[in-house]
Amino acid sequence: MGKRLNLSCRRVLAPSAAALLLLVAAGTGHAQGAAPSASAVGPALALPATATTAALGLVAQPAPLAARFSVSVTAPVKAGAKPAAARHHEWTFVRNAERVALLKGNIDEVWFRDARGLLSFERVFHDEQRVADYSAGELSTLGVQADWTALSSFIDPRELASLKLVSRSGVGAEERIRLAGSAGGQSLSVDWLPALQLPAKVVRQGRDGSVTRIELAQHATTAPAAWPVPGARSAGYLHLDAADFGDMDYEKVVRQSEALDVRSGWRSAHAHD
């Protein structure tokens, strides 16, 4: 078990509006830092009865699975400048009934669900060997709302439901659903695999010319031995309680984690002394 740092004083922040779950980098060009926006104890998904939602074949608890995703991010093109080369990353996604983890290289994002159905979250910073812990109580204080089905699906089904059904191909385990439309002011296309309850491909294009492309490269019921294991690298890292961030402005990881919180809509931006 990792070392844990707890401080007695805490700063209570006004909860910010919770953002939708977007494990996709949302076209920001910051694939390594994008964090899932989700919740401590969220309401069950309530999707409209449409052809799109019927095609998704959503289940409350998708089967355990490990997957590797290839990610490319092209930054916005500035006037008069040459287009920048796309940055490439490889993400590992692991889910089961108690944990959903997204391992992105330098930063891991891991959600936990306890026997009562309460969710907690940890953000792992490998370069600094630190873990930022968000208890169910702290997520509630921040006003974060989440749904386990959404977390387990890699991309928010509510966002998928807003897209138009373009085509269906294959049957059974080979079925593929193609969806397209716009979300959050961005063009979005998704190839969805009902059998896996995962996207095969996600392409998000921003109005600024940024493009985020995520493609499923491999999947298995159990991760192969060569794949990274959630929690293995961070076993001896120092843990920082997010409830005590106000007393730890000197910690680089605290500033980084708060900045990711702001981007996810979990807290309002504030100046450090």
Beta strands, then each sheet from edge to edge (+ up, - down):
strand 1: 3-5
strand 2: 65-74
strand 3: 87-95
strand 4: 99-103
strand 5: 107-113
strand 6: 119-125
strand 7: 130-134
strand 8: 164-169
strand 9: 176-183
strand 10: 186-193
strand 11: 198-205
strand 12: 211-220
strand 13: 238-241
sheet 1: 1+ 13+ 7+ 6- 5+ 4- 3+ 2- 12+ 11- 10+ 9- 8+
end
